[in-house]
Amino acid sequence: MDLRALHNPDIEIAMPACVRCVSFSLAALVLAACGSKNNPSGPSGPYSCIGAALPTTAPASITVTGTITANVTSPSPLAGAAVVGFRTGNATKLDSATTNASGNFSLTIATGGSPVDGYVRVSKAGYIDTYGYPPAPLAASGSQSAVLITTSERNLITSAFGVTQTAGNGVMAVVVEDCNATPVTGATLSVKQGGNEVGAVYASGSAGAFYVLTSPRATSS
């Protein structure tokens, strides 16, 4: 089972490979990361990739393309947003791009022949910096998309759930998917740091999708 999410903070939350953050649509990358669907030791059907080994090799370079939009209630292309790819735990950028008039971007990432454990940061003045995390290290090219939100929009989301956003904490949107990149209906979600549950978790109303509000900066599971 894959967990995808989008993190909209003024900070970054580091997360282990089994739990990653997205409004970034990583369907192709998620499928590549799940492993073989013919895994004889695991369950069948949409959960057949559970227990399968992750890829250990990757092409010399992979391309990540996507579209950045703004206005959470009626998304439209956002030009001039800075998109930067990083390896987890390394501040040196892998590649960077600026979205064009259609909100599109393209990153070319050198892998060194191994899957890339990393994330993408998207930023533009007037919007909250957003970090997108795939559910597993990237072993193939794929596409991503994200919606940037303003502080006012974030406050609207938190107030809709009756939550006061703690200064410095983040907001995550998490999608729980099966091995076929299909959102899982009836899924439940908890976020823990050091064994303790953190943040305020609310189902968004869409299958497998959750908001995690006022989430502290820390490694989470």
Buried (B, 14 or more C-beta within 10 A) or exposed (E): BBBBBBBBBEEBBEBEBEBBBBBBBBBBBBBBBBBEBEBEEBEEEBBBBBEBEBBEEBEEEBBBBBBBBBEBEEBEBBBEBBBBBBBBEEEEEBBBBEBBEEBBBBBBBEBEEEBBBBBBBBBBEEBBBBBBBBBBBBBBBBBBBBBBBBEEBBBEBBEEEEBEBEEEBBBBBBBBBBBBBEBBEEBEBEBBBEEEEBBBBBEEEEBBBBBBBBBBBEEBE
